Amino acid sequence: MRSRFAALFAIAAALAFPGRTVAAAQADSAHLKSVLAQMDAASANFTSAQADLRQEYFTKVVHDTETQSGQIYFLRKAGSTQMGMKLFPPDTQPGAAPSQVVEFNGNTLRLFNPGTNQIDEFAATGKNQATAETVMTLGFGGSGRDLEKSWTITDQGAEPIKDGNRTVQTEKLDLVSKDQTIRNNFSHITIWVDPVRDISLKQVSYNAPTGDTRTVFYTNIRLNQPVKTDAFAIKCKGKCTVTQH
């Protein structure tokens, strides 16, 4: 009897709000397909991207936010995307050494702490390689087809975002991974993507176990220009201590 009432209630709700359940849902679906198609087209021409960034890491348990600035690049080579990132503390003077350097070449993720001369190295092989590349290069050069293959996507609508003096019309997409390994670490990730160029201007990652968040803003984005990767290379003082995970 309860299931019968539940079914009747669902039918009544559908009849009461037909526009939302049918027409609007179809419109939302069609719009998302258009956004993903734009990303497909731009992805075919993507070779590299470079940007300045500001990162805000919020630790829920102590209600503290740590802010860093830096630079990042993405470079597509032989069908995979490599990434390099340098991070600096607030108010760092020009020419100062970074507080952290990140390298990802598709096979290995390396995190370098210049203060301790320590490298943490994580191998990404087999399925782990695809998982690492999905997260590390998210929102930069990936096709709409691949995004839909790896994530359950909720289109949260258009939103303008400033990139310096320029206003860019982005699409806000909330992503839940179809990979349980990623969901164990991130309950969801929200990206503000410019589908015309297939690049992100903002990303928020939600840590599943802790409730911490990492928000990154990308500005001064340079697309498909030569990348000087040596500027992002790990430079040890003497011999680094390498810990493999």
C-alpha positions in Angstrom: 0.0 0.0 0.0 2.8 2.4 0.9 4.5 1.8 -2.5 1.2 2.5 -4.3 0.8 5.8 -2.5 4.5 6.7 -3.3 3.9 6.0 -7.0 0.7 8.1 -7.0 2.5 10.9 -5.2 5.3 10.8 -7.8 2.7 11.0 -10.7 0.9 13.9 -9.0 4.2 15.8 -8.6 5.0 15.3 -12.2 1.6 16.5 -13.3 1.8 19.5 -10.9 5.3 20.6 -12.2 5.5 19.3 -15.8 7.8 22.0 -17.0 10.6 21.3 -14.5 10.5 17.6 -14.9 10.4 17.4 -18.7 11.0 20.6 -20.7 13.5 22.2 -18.4 15.4 19.0 -17.8 15.6 18.5 -21.5 16.9 22.1 -22.0 19.5 21.5 -19.2 20.6 18.3 -20.9 20.8 20.0 -24.3 22.8 22.9 -22.9 25.3 20.6 -21.2 25.8 18.7 -24.4 26.5 22.0 -26.1 29.1 22.9 -23.5 30.8 19.5 -23.8 30.8 19.8 -27.6 32.6 23.1 -27.3 35.2 21.5 -25.0 35.6 18.7 -27.6 36.4 21.2 -30.3 38.8 23.2 -28.2 40.5 20.1 -26.9 41.5 19.1 -30.4 43.6 22.2 -30.7 45.0 22.3 -27.2 48.8 21.9 -26.8 49.6 23.9 -23.7 48.3 26.4 -21.1 50.2 28.5 -18.6 48.7 30.6 -15.8 49.2 32.5 -12.5 47.3 31.0 -9.6 46.1 31.7 -6.1 45.4 28.7 -3.9 43.3 28.8 -0.7 43.4 25.7 1.4 40.7 25.6 4.1 41.2 23.2 7.0 37.8 22.5 8.5 38.9 21.2 11.9 40.7 24.4 12.9 38.7 26.8 10.6 42.0 28.1 9.1 42.7 29.1 5.5 46.3 29.0 4.1 46.8 31.1 1.0 49.6 30.6 -1.6 50.3 32.0 -5.0 52.3 30.6 -7.9 52.5 29.6 -11.5 51.3 26.4 -13.3 51.6 24.9 -16.8 50.0 22.1 -18.7 51.7 20.6 -21.7 50.2 17.9 -23.9 52.8 15.5 -25.3 52.2 12.1 -27.1 48.5 11.9 -26.0 49.1 12.6 -22.3 49.3 15.8 -20.4 52.2 16.8 -18.1 51.9 19.5 -15.4 54.3 21.6 -13.4 53.5 24.0 -10.5 55.5 26.4 -8.2 53.9 27.7 -5.0 55.0 30.6 -2.9 53.9 31.9 0.6 52.0 35.2 0.8 54.1 38.4 0.3 57.0 36.5 -1.2 59.6 38.9 -2.7 60.3 38.6 -6.5 63.0 36.1 -7.3 62.5 34.1 -4.0 62.6 30.3 -4.1 59.2 28.5 -4.1 58.0 26.8 -1.0 56.8 23.8 -3.0 57.3 22.5 -6.5 55.0 19.9 -8.1 55.8 17.8 -11.2 53.5 15.4 -12.9 54.7 13.7 -16.1 51.8 11.2 -16.6 53.8 8.4 -14.9 55.1 10.0 -11.7 53.9 12.7 -9.3 56.8 14.4 -7.5 56.3 16.9 -4.6 59.4 18.9 -3.7 59.9 20.8 -0.4 63.0 23.1 -0.9 63.0 23.9 2.9 63.7 20.2 3.8 65.3 19.2 0.4 62.7 16.4 0.4 61.0 14.8 -2.6 57.9 12.7 -2.2 57.4 10.5 -5.2 54.2 8.7 -6.2 54.2 6.2 -9.0 51.2 6.4 -11.3 51.0 3.2 -13.4 48.1 1.2 -14.9 44.7 2.4 -13.6 46.4 4.7 -11.1 48.0 6.6 -14.1 44.5 7.3 -15.6 43.2 8.3 -12.1 46.1 10.7 -11.4 45.9 12.3 -14.8 42.1 12.7 -14.4 42.6 14.8 -11.3 45.9 16.5 -11.9 45.0 17.9 -15.3 41.3 18.4 -14.7 39.8 21.3 -16.7 42.8 22.0 -19.0 42.6 20.5 -22.4 40.5 17.4 -21.7 37.7 16.7 -24.1 34.0 16.9 -23.1 33.7 13.2 -24.0 36.4 12.2 -21.6 34.9 14.4 -18.9 31.5 12.8 -19.3 33.2 9.3 -19.3 35.0 9.9 -15.9 32.5 12.1 -14.0 28.8 12.5 -13.3 28.3 16.1 -14.3 25.8 18.6 -12.9 25.6 21.8 -14.9 25.1 24.6 -12.4 24.8 27.3 -15.1 26.8 30.1 -16.6 28.8 32.4 -14.4 31.1 35.3 -15.4 34.6 35.4 -13.9 37.3 38.0 -14.0 40.6 37.2 -15.6 42.6 40.4 -15.0 40.7 43.2 -16.8 38.8 40.7 -18.9 35.5 39.1 -18.0 35.1 35.5 -19.1 31.8 33.7 -19.4 32.3 30.3 -17.8 30.1 27.3 -17.2 30.0 26.0 -13.6 30.1 22.2 -13.6 29.9 20.1 -10.5 31.7 16.7 -10.9 31.4 13.5 -9.0 33.9 10.9 -10.0 32.8 7.5 -11.4 36.0 6.1 -9.8 35.5 5.0 -6.2 39.2 5.6 -5.5 38.8 9.3 -6.4 35.5 9.5 -4.5 37.2 8.2 -1.4 39.4 11.3 -1.5 37.1 13.9 -3.1 33.4 13.9 -2.6 33.1 16.2 -5.6 35.0 18.9 -7.5 33.5 22.1 -9.0 35.1 23.7 -12.0 34.3 27.0 -13.7 35.4 26.2 -17.3 35.6 28.4 -20.3 34.4 25.9 -22.9 35.5 28.0 -25.9 39.2 27.6 -24.8 38.7 24.4 -22.7 40.4 25.9 -19.6 39.4 26.4 -16.0 39.4 29.8 -14.3 38.4 28.4 -10.9 38.3 25.0 -9.2 37.1 23.8 -5.7 38.0 20.4 -4.5 36.1 18.9 -1.5 38.0 16.5 0.6 35.8 13.5 1.4 37.3 12.3 4.7 38.0 15.7 6.3 35.7 18.3 4.8 38.7 20.5 3.9 38.5 22.4 0.6 41.1 23.6 -1.9 40.1 26.6 -4.0 42.3 27.6 -6.9 41.9 30.7 -9.1 43.7 30.8 -12.5 44.5 34.2 -14.1 46.7 35.6 -16.9 46.1 32.4 -18.9 48.3 31.9 -21.9 47.0 29.3 -24.3 49.1 27.2 -26.8 52.3 29.2 -26.3 55.8 27.7 -25.8 56.4 26.5 -22.3 59.8 26.8 -20.6 59.6 23.7 -18.4 63.0 24.2 -16.9 61.6 27.1 -14.9 59.4 24.5 -13.1 62.1 21.9 -12.6 63.0 20.5 -9.2 66.3 22.0 -8.1 67.9 20.3 -5.1 70.5 21.8 -2.9 73.1 19.1 -3.1 71.5 15.7 -2.8 67.7 15.4 -2.2 66.1 12.9 0.1 63.6 10.9 -2.0 60.7 9.0 -0.4 58.8 6.7 -2.7 55.2 6.0 -1.8 
